[in-house]
Amino acid sequence: MRRPRFIAEQARDARGPVGRLIAFIMARETWAQNIRAIEALDVDGTDTILDVGCGHGRSLATLAARAPNGRVAGVDPSELMVEIAIERNRALVKAGQVDVVVAGVEALPFPDGAFDKALCVHVVYFWSDLDAALREIARVLKPGGALALLFRTNADAAAVRSFPAEVYSFPAFDEVVAALGRAGLAVGADEFNGAPVLLLATKRSGS
Ligand SMILES: C[S@@+](CC[C@H](N)C(=O)[O-])C[C@H]1O[C@@H](n2cnc3c(N)ncnc32)[C@H](O)[C@@H]1O
């Protein structure tokens, strides 16, 4: 069934009581794919990890549990999503292990090379400039750092049918792989798999 535009808009920019409900549903709908992407990151106990477009913040606790001696940050441009993510992870935020900040991929509020790993699940559809977004993620990764990028492509007919094109822009697979390359992120040839697609990309040294 095609999602009504006002619901799709809440996934891009959640607000108010409807946004809170969408966050609740989203945390369940996307969970299996978040676990898939987190597994691909092969988190080490001391890793510093960024979740770009963390939404409701369910992934942050899992990342923190896998990196007990590291640090986890989530960013999302929706103030409501950040509020929900902080509520969900209150103890970890208080302990200083998790931080959640209002920010979009366009300007990540972190220095160059701040993170060992980055996670980004079902967010690319909302980026106006794919190249700039991936360059910004690459900037905050350490050389050798890894990005797990999970998304549906424009070849996924069911997704294209279900989500309004005015809100969701599904990229072509090749377009994303090429943009990753231009951003200095190398994709392993055997990582192309499944629907949604999960790409594991590593920041090249010297990028
Ligand atoms: C479909 S939700 C996915 C949330 C979470 N990653 C998950 O897997 O459940 C998309 C999220 O991307 C966020 N978002 C929208 N535009 C963004 C941007 N330019 N940069 C970063 N996040 C963005 C939205 O606020 C929303 O929380």
PDBQT file of the ligand as one rigid body, heavy atoms in Angstrom, charges set to zero:
ROOT
HETATM    1  C1  LIG A 301      13.538   6.399   7.886  1.00  0.00    +0.000 C 
HETATM    2  S1  LIG A 301      14.288   7.194   9.257  1.00  0.00    +0.000 S 
HETATM    3  C2  LIG A 301      15.547   6.018   9.737  1.00  0.00    +0.000 C 
HETATM    4  C3  LIG A 301      15.993   6.193  11.166  1.00  0.00    +0.000 C 
HETATM    5  C4  LIG A 301      16.972   5.120  11.662  1.00  0.00    +0.000 C 
HETATM    6  N1  LIG A 301      18.246   5.226  11.009  1.00  0.00    +0.000 N 
HETATM    7  C5  LIG A 301      16.386   3.752  11.491  1.00  0.00    +0.000 C 
HETATM    8  O1  LIG A 301      17.014   2.919  10.818  1.00  0.00    +0.000 OA
HETATM    9  O2  LIG A 301      15.306   3.486  12.022  1.00  0.00    +0.000 OA
HETATM   10  C6  LIG A 301      15.222   8.486   8.494  1.00  0.00    +0.000 C 
HETATM   11  C7  LIG A 301      15.903   9.408   9.477  1.00  0.00    +0.000 C 
HETATM   12  O3  LIG A 301      16.779  10.270   8.730  1.00  0.00    +0.000 OA
HETATM   13  C8  LIG A 301      16.698  11.547   9.297  1.00  0.00    +0.000 C 
HETATM   14  N2  LIG A 301      17.177  12.533   8.294  1.00  0.00    +0.000 N 
HETATM   15  C9  LIG A 301      16.444  13.215   7.369  1.00  0.00    +0.000 A 
HETATM   16  N3  LIG A 301      17.233  14.047   6.662  1.00  0.00    +0.000 NA
HETATM   17  C10 LIG A 301      18.493  13.865   7.131  1.00  0.00    +0.000 A 
HETATM   18  C11 LIG A 301      19.760  14.457   6.831  1.00  0.00    +0.000 A 
HETATM   19  N4  LIG A 301      19.860  15.389   5.871  1.00  0.00    +0.000 N 
HETATM   20  N5  LIG A 301      20.835  14.066   7.541  1.00  0.00    +0.000 NA
HETATM   21  C12 LIG A 301      20.737  13.118   8.501  1.00  0.00    +0.000 A 
HETATM   22  N6  LIG A 301      19.561  12.536   8.841  1.00  0.00    +0.000 NA
HETATM   23  C13 LIG A 301      18.458  12.904   8.175  1.00  0.00    +0.000 A 
HETATM   24  C14 LIG A 301      15.242  11.696   9.695  1.00  0.00    +0.000 C 
HETATM   25  O4  LIG A 301      15.033  12.721  10.640  1.00  0.00    +0.000 OA
HETATM   26  C15 LIG A 301      14.948  10.308  10.235  1.00  0.00    +0.000 C 
HETATM   27  O5  LIG A 301      15.193  10.198  11.606  1.00  0.00    +0.000 OA
ENDROOT
TORSDOF 0
